[in-house]
Amino acid sequence: MAGLLLAAGGGRRLGGRPKALLDHRGHPLVEHAARVLRDGGCAPVHIVLGAAAETVRERADLAPYGVSVNPDWERGMGSSLRVGLAALAGSGADAVVVSLVDQPGIGAAAVARVVAAYTGRDALAAAAYGGERGHPVLFGAERWAEIAAGAEGDRGARAYLRQHAGDLALVECGDVAEAYDIDTPDDLRRLE
């Protein structure tokens, strides 16, 4: 079960502060988010960087993880998802759990629940919060090519998930995680 952390955003609504570098519990947020995937049962864990990629590499300890840089990160999450899936294509992983760097309220317990929803190489599962689909999301390897082909803009795999809603297993995680995003200066108060 691979883990894929999308951490390329430039933090436009945060005044251009890349989210990967935000401080959380004394470390860059990207370190925290990658560790959550690993501690939740994912290996290997791969990180897609974009904005300020060299600075992120300098400031964060990413040695335990695979890292790719998305040169088109400004085009949105879809391009980062494509880069990440391509990087994992030869890993031998049967599935991937995709997580976002700006959701520090989602911990290893939620990742582990989504990992446990794996049913085979065509699996499709997502964490749910009060019955509403959220992250992380699990994609069986047989689905990667179609997901990558449709991943555009900031929607990532949203359209794919909507089209395949009948196949999607929702895994309630609202009792072990909070699915808020760090998007605005006001949201920074949620970081520890």
C-alpha positions, 0 to 999 in steps of 0.5 A: 500500500503506497502513500502519496502526499500532494504538497505542491501548492503555493499557498496563494490565499496564505500570501504565497507561503507554501503549505509544505513549509508551514510550522506544525509541532516544530517541523514543516507540515510536509514532514508531519503529513508524510509521517501520518501516511507512513504511520497509517500503514503506507510504504513506500510514501511518495511526496509531490512538491512544487512551489519552493521545492528546493527550499522545502528539500532544504528545510524538511527531512524528506530522506525516508520518502520518494520525492518528485517535483511537479513543474506544472504545480500552478496548474492545480492538484490534478497535475500533481496527482498525475506526477505522483501516480507516474512515480509510483507506477513501477513500485509494485504497489497494489494501491495508493492512499492519497493525502493532502499536505494542508489537512493536519487534523487527519492522522494515522488512525484515519489513514489506517482505516482507509488502508483497511478498506483495500479489497483488491487492485480495483479498490476505491475507498475514501474517508468520510466525515459525517457521511461526506467524502473527504481525504485520504482516498484509496485508489487500486492500481488498476484505476491509476491510468484512468484517474491520471488521464482525467486529473485536471486543475484543482479538482484532482480525481473529483470527477472520477470519484463522482463517476464511480460513486457506486464503486466507492467505499466510504470509511467513516473517520469523523470520530478519529480525525478532523477534515479541515484545510489550512487555506487562509491566514485565519486557519493558521491558528489550527497549527500547533 
